[in-house]
């Protein structure tokens, strides 16, 4: 990867991420352990996604004296891509209590790998907010791109994507479509295989997180 794609991509590195990723990737990890390690990774990911939030000074009264403190200057809106994005929502949202949440349903045709939107419900004030798309696996980029286009049409201008594993093909597709998007991921894997799955990857994140693998 070269040029602007590198500039748009933040690879989240931390020993806790490396440790938990080994469990998320392992085919031997059961549902409970997968959920637990996914939550660990999401906490670290959230801190990076939200690291540079703007703040504004406010005057407050402590039990002892008046001081100047800082509070967030802009709303944060989280938009999980159904259903796997829900796995990241609570952990992310806990860092910014009271944040509004939008929902976008995207379903991938397993034969064509093309994503189709089947549902959307977005809050107002997208234009004045930092909007964070939650989509654990950025493979072809179809679902994320569909969500990105929907958000742009609804007025969003400051958009980030939080994912756990990304493929170079998906990153390039999103950055080409929107050179202003910022992508945060815990792993940038090698490529997509002939079935458009990320390799080495970790399988279907939603199925493994919600315990529906093989059903």
Secondary structure, 3 states (H helix, E strand, C coil): CCCHHHHHEEECCCHHHHHHHHHHHCCCCCHHHHHHHHHHHHHHHHHHHCCCCCEEEEEEECCCCEEEEEEECCEEEEEEEECCCHHHHHHHHCCCCCCEEEEEEEEECCCCCCEEEEEEECCCCHHHEEEEEECCEECCCHHHHHHHHHHHHCCCCEEEEEECEEEHHHHHHHHHHCCCCEEEECCEECEECCCCCEECCCCCHHHHHHCCCCC
